[in-house]
Amino acid sequence: MSESEVLRPAEAARRLGVRTRVIVQAMYEKKLPRVKLPDGTLGIPADALSQFQVPTAS
């Protein structure tokens, strides 16, 4: 298994074009995998973004 790039929530949100809050909520609801970074914060594997369904406004 190759090591994937790990993104901070703000960068993942920027790449998906959503607010950071959407990403943090998805992490909390376990809709996105979480990876603990060396500094103790949580990140998201970049590969997981392609499978994440961005919520649409109703």
PEPE-V164235 format. One record per backbone hydrogen bond with DSSP energy under -0.5 kcal/mol. CO is the residue of the C=O (numbers start at 1). NH is the residue of the N-H. If there is no record, write none. Layout:
co->(CO/CO)
nh->(NH/NH)
This chain:
co->(5/5/7/8/8/9/10/11/12/13/13/19/19/20/21/22/23/24/25/26/26/27/35/37/41/42/43/44/45/46/47/48/48/49/52)
nh->(7/46/44/11/12/13/14/15/16/17/18/22/23/24/25/26/27/28/29/31/32/30/43/40/37/9/35/7/48/49/50/51/52/52/54)
